[in-house]
Amino acid sequence: MSANLSPIDAAKYAAARKACDYVESGMKIGLGTGSTAAWLVRCLAEMVREDGLKITGVPTSSRTAEMAQAAGIPITTLDEVGRLDLTIDGADEADGNLTLIKGGGGALLQEKIVATASERMIVIADTTKRVETLGAFPLPIEVVRFGWKSTREAVAEILSAADVMDTKITLREADGQPYVTDEGHHILDLHLGRIGAPGRLAQSLLSLPGVVETGLFIDICDVLITGHGDGRVEIRDLDAGTVTEDRVTLGADDNIFRAL
Ligand SMILES: O=C[C@H](O)[C@H](O)[C@H](O)COP(=O)(O)O
């Protein structure tokens, strides 16, 4: 390999590079947020620069917007384009039905809006994200700042009756302060251990007025591309009902590694 990528970064890169096979000139693409999505932005930027790929990106966070802009990917807003061809994003966990936990990076609300405005959503991940049952990763929920403590109490009540293993709730912080999302909300992280019924839990949480959105993505993701550190990728396509394997060459793309 041309750069000293850790196996986890190589896996993320492999998944992101494979996802680029689904991108065609002229497409409007939702650009995800996080360290895996950052690889996608680098790969797409390279295709724009070197292959003349013509795409318009709709970023799912201010961080991704800055990165895409700096990398030379033309970006616009969701309101400008309305509907997208494809969104490619990372995830914190994905189960066999491609139900996801997202929001580890705090961008779940914009990510869900962009993904649901897309014809297709592809999730790119390393193998650590693939789980049998969701819930080992704390479930982020975005809550309105006003009265967030009351919302936390109401969430605790819901959890006490839910099919989960643990019920601890923490307010996400950044630099010792409550974290504020791009949309001006707080995030509560729900440490549940195991989520037995994701759909029911999401519905109950969304019934609370202070809860804006949950990090549970249900029936949104169409394709999961899981990358391995040696360049192997597994492509699980729900629509096609197929699981296929492929390999991404690591090290052939010097420019992308130099751009790190
Ligand atoms: O809010 C952040 C997003 O949902 C990310 O896509 C998710 O946290 C995965 O991030 P990473 O690729 O850095 O593990």
The ligand as a Gaussian input file, in Angstrom:
#p B3LYP/6-31G(d) Opt

LIG

0 1
 O      -23.461000      11.345000      12.608000
 C      -22.638000      10.658000      12.046000
 C      -22.937000       9.584000      11.108000
 O      -24.126000       8.907000      11.321000
 C      -21.782000       8.678000      10.744000
 O      -22.058000       8.219000       9.463000
 C      -21.595000       7.499000      11.679000
 O      -21.394000       7.964000      12.990000
 C      -20.394000       6.628000      11.253000
 O      -19.227000       7.382000      11.350000
 P      -17.802000       6.759000      11.039000
 O      -17.778000       6.439000       9.597000
 O      -16.833000       7.839000      11.427000
 O      -17.664000       5.549000      11.914000

